[in-house]
Amino acid sequence: MDTMTARKRLEEIRDQLDKSIMVLHRVQQPAELSAEYPQDPADAGANLSETERSEAVLAAARSQRGDVLAALDRIDHGTYGTCVDCGGTVAEGRLEAKPEAARCVACQAKQDRRRH
């Protein structure tokens, strides 16, 4: 993928993530509870679960945004498409599917195994 196309796709992804993060952040803000209607314990559990899900989605969106910004930085420095670990080429198909990819498939597999 040429860097002009990659930059355009990455900027679109970044803009979409910015919108999603803004919406998720608003959803996460605690709602004002009325003193007249105390919260039912069952509702409290459901609200906690929803808050945890929202926090997880927000964290994932922020992480992906960081990956996208790093990819844009690699474009600026002329290293886009080069694996950050081994220095090899990141396959064209991988960049098509995931333009923010920083590693070749082999190095990404090693990274994933380290996390688990």
Phi and psi in degrees as GROMACS dihedral restraints (atoms count N, CA, C in turn):
[ dihedral_restraints ]
;  ai    aj    ak    al  type     phi  dphi    fc
    3     4     5     6     1   -72.1    20    10
    4     5     6     7     1   156.3    20    10
    6     7     8     9     1   -68.5    20    10
    7     8     9    10     1   -28.3    20    10
    9    10    11    12     1   -65.4    20    10
   10    11    12    13     1   -44.8    20    10
   12    13    14    15     1   -64.7    20    10
   13    14    15    16     1   -44.2    20    10
   15    16    17    18     1   -60.8    20    10
   16    17    18    19     1   -45.6    20    10
   18    19    20    21     1   -58.5    20    10
   19    20    21    22     1   -45.4    20    10
   21    22    23    24     1   -61.1    20    10
   22    23    24    25     1   -46.7    20    10
   24    25    26    27     1   -63.4    20    10
   25    26    27    28     1   -43.4    20    10
   27    28    29    30     1   -64.3    20    10
   28    29    30    31     1   -39.7    20    10
   30    31    32    33     1   -66.2    20    10
   31    32    33    34     1   -36.9    20    10
   33    34    35    36     1   -65.4    20    10
   34    35    36    37     1   -43.7    20    10
   36    37    38    39     1   -62.0    20    10
   37    38    39    40     1   -44.8    20    10
   39    40    41    42     1   -58.2    20    10
   40    41    42    43     1   -44.9    20    10
   42    43    44    45     1   -64.2    20    10
   43    44    45    46     1   -40.1    20    10
   45    46    47    48     1   -65.0    20    10
   46    47    48    49     1   -42.8    20    10
   48    49    50    51     1   -64.0    20    10
   49    50    51    52     1   -39.7    20    10
   51    52    53    54     1   -58.5    20    10
   52    53    54    55     1   -43.7    20    10
   54    55    56    57     1   -64.3    20    10
   55    56    57    58     1   -44.8    20    10
   57    58    59    60     1   -62.7    20    10
   58    59    60    61     1   -43.1    20    10
   60    61    62    63     1   -62.7    20    10
   61    62    63    64     1   -41.3    20    10
   63    64    65    66     1   -61.8    20    10
   64    65    66    67     1   -45.3    20    10
   66    67    68    69     1   -65.2    20    10
   67    68    69    70     1   -46.3    20    10
   69    70    71    72     1   -63.0    20    10
   70    71    72    73     1   -37.1    20    10
   72    73    74    75     1   -64.6    20    10
   73    74    75    76     1   -40.1    20    10
   75    76    77    78     1   -65.2    20    10
   76    77    78    79     1   -40.8    20    10
   78    79    80    81     1   -64.2    20    10
   79    80    81    82     1   -33.4    20    10
   81    82    83    84     1   -74.2    20    10
   82    83    84    85     1   -20.2    20    10
   84    85    86    87     1   -62.4    20    10
   85    86    87    88     1   132.5    20    10
   87    88    89    90     1   -65.1    20    10
   88    89    90    91     1   135.3    20    10
   90    91    92    93     1   -77.0    20    10
   91    92    93    94     1   149.9    20    10
   93    94    95    96     1   -70.9    20    10
   94    95    96    97     1   127.4    20    10
   96    97    98    99     1   -98.8    20    10
   97    98    99   100     1   136.1    20    10
   99   100   101   102     1   -80.0    20    10
  100   101   102   103     1   134.4    20    10
  102   103   104   105     1   -70.0    20    10
  103   104   105   106     1   -20.0    20    10
  105   106   107   108     1   -71.4    20    10
  106   107   108   109     1   -28.0    20    10
  108   109   110   111     1  -123.3    20    10
  109   110   111   112     1    92.5    20    10
  111   112   113   114     1   -62.4    20    10
  112   113   114   115     1   148.4    20    10
  114   115   116   117     1   -73.7    20    10
  115   116   117   118     1   133.1    20    10
  117   118   119   120     1   -69.2    20    10
  118   119   120   121     1   139.2    20    10
  120   121   122   123     1   -56.6    20    10
  121   122   123   124     1   -35.0    20    10
  123   124   125   126     1   -66.1    20    10
  124   125   126   127     1   -39.1    20    10
  126   127   128   129     1   -65.8    20    10
  127   128   129   130     1   -37.1    20    10
  129   130   131   132     1   -60.7    20    10
  130   131   132   133     1   -41.8    20    10
  132   133   134   135     1   -65.0    20    10
  133   134   135   136     1   -41.7    20    10
  135   136   137   138     1   -66.1    20    10
  136   137   138   139     1   -40.9    20    10
  138   139   140   141     1   -65.1    20    10
  139   140   141   142     1   -38.9    20    10
  141   142   143   144     1   -63.3    20    10
  142   143   144   145     1   -44.3    20    10
  144   145   146   147     1   -61.8    20    10
  145   146   147   148     1   -42.6    20    10
  147   148   149   150     1   -65.4    20    10
  148   149   150   151     1   -39.2    20    10
  150   151   152   153     1   -63.8    20    10
  151   152   153   154     1   -42.6    20    10
  153   154   155   156     1   -62.5    20    10
  154   155   156   157     1   -41.3    20    10
  156   157   158   159     1   -63.3    20    10
  157   158   159   160     1   -44.7    20    10
  159   160   161   162     1   -61.4    20    10
  160   161   162   163     1   -41.7    20    10
  162   163   164   165     1   -63.4    20    10
  163   164   165   166     1   -40.0    20    10
  165   166   167   168     1   -66.1    20    10
  166   167   168   169     1   -43.3    20    10
  168   169   170   171     1   -65.8    20    10
  169   170   171   172     1   -40.8    20    10
  171   172   173   174     1   -63.4    20    10
  172   173   174   175     1   -44.1    20    10
  174   175   176   177     1   -62.5    20    10
  175   176   177   178     1   -40.7    20    10
  177   178   179   180     1   -65.6    20    10
  178   179   180   181     1   -41.0    20    10
  180   181   182   183     1   -65.5    20    10
  181   182   183   184     1   -41.2    20    10
  183   184   185   186     1   -65.3    20    10
  184   185   186   187     1   -39.3    20    10
  186   187   188   189     1   -63.8    20    10
  187   188   189   190     1   -46.3    20    10
  189   190   191   192     1   -62.7    20    10
  190   191   192   193     1   -39.3    20    10
  192   193   194   195     1   -61.0    20    10
  193   194   195   196     1   -40.8    20    10
  195   196   197   198     1   -61.4    20    10
  196   197   198   199     1   -40.6    20    10
  198   199   200   201     1   -63.1    20    10
  199   200   201   202     1   -41.1    20    10
  201   202   203   204     1   -65.3    20    10
  202   203   204   205     1   -44.4    20    10
  204   205   206   207     1   -63.1    20    10
  205   206   207   208     1   -38.1    20    10
  207   208   209   210     1   -65.2    20    10
  208   209   210   211     1   -38.8    20    10
  210   211   212   213     1   -65.0    20    10
  211   212   213   214     1   -41.4    20    10
  213   214   215   216     1   -62.1    20    10
  214   215   216   217     1   -37.4    20    10
  216   217   218   219     1   -65.9    20    10
  217   218   219   220     1   -39.6    20    10
  219   220   221   222     1   -63.9    20    10
  220   221   222   223     1   -36.3    20    10
  222   223   224   225     1   -61.7    20    10
  223   224   225   226     1   -46.9    20    10
  225   226   227   228     1   -59.9    20    10
  226   227   228   229     1   -32.8    20    10
  228   229   230   231     1   -96.9    20    10
  229   230   231   232     1     4.0    20    10
  231   232   233   234     1    74.7    20    10
  232   233   234   235     1    19.6    20    10
  234   235   236   237     1  -112.9    20    10
  235   236   237   238     1     9.0    20    10
  237   238   239   240     1   -63.9    20    10
  238   239   240   241     1   133.7    20    10
  240   241   242   243     1    90.6    20    10
  241   242   243   244     1     1.4    20    10
  243   244   245   246     1  -109.1    20    10
  244   245   246   247     1   129.2    20    10
  246   247   248   249     1   -62.0    20    10
  247   248   249   250     1   130.5    20    10
  249   250   251   252     1   -71.3    20    10
  250   251   252   253     1   -16.7    20    10
  252   253   254   255     1   -95.1    20    10
  253   254   255   256     1   -55.6    20    10
  255   256   257   258     1  -102.0    20    10
  256   257   258   259     1   -11.6    20    10
  258   259   260   261     1    80.7    20    10
  259   260   261   262     1     1.1    20    10
  261   262   263   264     1   -77.0    20    10
  262   263   264   265     1  -179.3    20    10
  264   265   266   267     1   -85.3    20    10
  265   266   267   268     1   134.9    20    10
  267   268   269   270     1   -83.0    20    10
  268   269   270   271     1   125.8    20    10
  270   271   272   273     1   -57.5    20    10
  271   272   273   274     1   142.1    20    10
  273   274   275   276     1   -53.7    20    10
  274   275   276   277     1   -44.7    20    10
  276   277   278   279     1   -61.3    20    10
  277   278   279   280     1   -37.5    20    10
  279   280   281   282     1   -65.5    20    10
  280   281   282   283     1   -42.5    20    10
  282   283   284   285     1   -68.9    20    10
  283   284   285   286     1   -31.6    20    10
  285   286   287   288     1   -64.7    20    10
  286   287   288   289     1   -44.3    20    10
  288   289   290   291     1   -75.1    20    10
  289   290   291   292     1   -36.6    20    10
  291   292   293   294     1  -141.2    20    10
  292   293   294   295     1    84.3    20    10
  294   295   296   297     1   -61.3    20    10
  295   296   297   298     1   -17.7    20    10
  297   298   299   300     1   -88.0    20    10
  298   299   300   301     1     1.9    20    10
  300   301   302   303     1   -57.2    20    10
  301   302   303   304     1   131.2    20    10
  303   304   305   306     1  -105.9    20    10
  304   305   306   307     1   -13.9    20    10
  306   307   308   309     1  -127.2    20    10
  307   308   309   310     1   153.5    20    10
  309   310   311   312     1   -69.4    20    10
  310   311   312   313     1   168.6    20    10
  312   313   314   315     1   -60.0    20    10
  313   314   315   316     1   -43.6    20    10
  315   316   317   318     1   -63.3    20    10
  316   317   318   319     1   -46.1    20    10
  318   319   320   321     1   -68.4    20    10
  319   320   321   322     1   -34.4    20    10
  321   322   323   324     1   -66.2    20    10
  322   323   324   325     1   -38.8    20    10
  324   325   326   327     1   -62.4    20    10
  325   326   327   328     1   -41.9    20    10
  327   328   329   330     1   -62.2    20    10
  328   329   330   331     1   -43.4    20    10
  330   331   332   333     1   -61.1    20    10
  331   332   333   334     1   -44.3    20    10
  333   334   335   336     1   -63.7    20    10
  334   335   336   337     1   -38.9    20    10
  336   337   338   339     1   -65.5    20    10
  337   338   339   340     1   -36.2    20    10
  339   340   341   342     1   -64.7    20    10
  340   341   342   343     1   -33.5    20    10
  342   343   344   345     1   -74.2    20    10
  343   344   345   346     1   -24.4    20    10
